[in-house]
Amino acid sequence: MDFLSALNDLVDALWMGSNASNRKRVFSPGFIALCVAIATIELVVLNGLYG
C-alpha cells in the first residue's frame, strides 16, 4: 500500500497546476493511480506466468 500512496501523491503533485479551469475532470487522479497500479500488477503476474 505504500507504493499506492506514493503514486497517488505523485499524481496529485503533477495535477496541481491544472486547477485553473472549473471543468469537471473525467478521470480523477485517484482513478488514474488505480489504473496504473492494476496495470503494473497485471504485467508482473503475466510476466511471471509467461515470461
One Martini backbone bead per residue (centre of mass of N, CA, C, O) as a GRO file, in nm:
protein
   51
    1MET     BB    1   0.051   0.066  -0.011
    2ASP     BB    2   0.290   0.263  -0.041
    3PHE     BB    3   0.287   0.284  -0.350
    4LEU     BB    4   0.002   0.407  -0.379
    5SER     BB    5   0.055   0.666  -0.214
    6ALA     BB    6   0.291   0.767  -0.387
    7LEU     BB    7   0.133   0.778  -0.654
    8ASN     BB    8  -0.085   0.974  -0.556
    9ASP     BB    9   0.109   1.207  -0.487
   10LEU     BB   10   0.221   1.239  -0.773
   11VAL     BB   11  -0.044   1.302  -0.918
   12ASP     BB   12  -0.121   1.547  -0.746
   13ALA     BB   13   0.134   1.715  -0.819
   14LEU     BB   14   0.087   1.717  -1.134
   15TRP     BB   15  -0.229   1.843  -1.101
   16MET     BB   16  -0.216   2.128  -0.964
   17GLY     BB   17  -0.208   2.328  -1.227
   18SER     BB   18  -0.519   2.234  -1.333
   19ASN     BB   19  -0.718   2.437  -1.145
   20ALA     BB   20  -0.815   2.682  -1.327
   21SER     BB   21  -1.039   2.514  -1.416
   22ASN     BB   22  -1.399   2.415  -1.375
   23ARG     BB   23  -1.380   2.151  -1.493
   24LYS     BB   24  -1.473   1.834  -1.513
   25ARG     BB   25  -1.330   1.545  -1.450
   26VAL     BB   26  -1.311   1.231  -1.578
   27PHE     BB   27  -1.020   1.173  -1.451
   28SER     BB   28  -0.903   1.105  -1.165
   29PRO     BB   29  -0.616   1.065  -0.992
   30GLY     BB   30  -0.708   0.804  -0.845
   31PHE     BB   31  -0.792   0.646  -1.099
   32ILE     BB   32  -0.517   0.651  -1.238
   33ALA     BB   33  -0.362   0.510  -1.011
   34LEU     BB   34  -0.526   0.250  -1.021
   35CYS     BB   35  -0.465   0.175  -1.317
   36VAL     BB   36  -0.158   0.159  -1.284
   37ALA     BB   37  -0.153  -0.058  -1.064
   38ILE     BB   38  -0.305  -0.278  -1.222
   39ALA     BB   39  -0.113  -0.291  -1.465
   40THR     BB   40   0.137  -0.372  -1.303
   41ILE     BB   41   0.027  -0.634  -1.184
   42GLU     BB   42  -0.037  -0.769  -1.454
   43LEU     BB   43   0.254  -0.770  -1.563
   44VAL     BB   44   0.378  -0.941  -1.338
   45VAL     BB   45   0.197  -1.190  -1.370
   46LEU     BB   46   0.247  -1.244  -1.675
   47ASN     BB   47   0.554  -1.270  -1.648
   48GLY     BB   48   0.541  -1.515  -1.454
   49LEU     BB   49   0.380  -1.707  -1.649
   50TYR     BB   50   0.534  -1.632  -1.953
   51GLY     BB   51   0.853  -1.537  -1.897
   0.00000   0.00000   0.00000
